[in-house]
């Protein structure tokens, strides 16, 4: 229960900054859990070897795509702001 209270307080603070941070952390956590589940399933069923590097590269790819998404969103917002500022009469 203590963990829940601490997580709840932390996420409330993060949500005040940006809900995107909460979404990122949730998605990252879910990705890690799914990656471990797949690797454990491969090990248990003997269909593949349990390789920690697969998990690391999967999470690395997720973070890279997230950074690319954030940069794209920033550039689009920046361009819209510049276009709106240029079209405003002085």
Beta strands, then each sheet from edge to edge (+ up, - down):
end
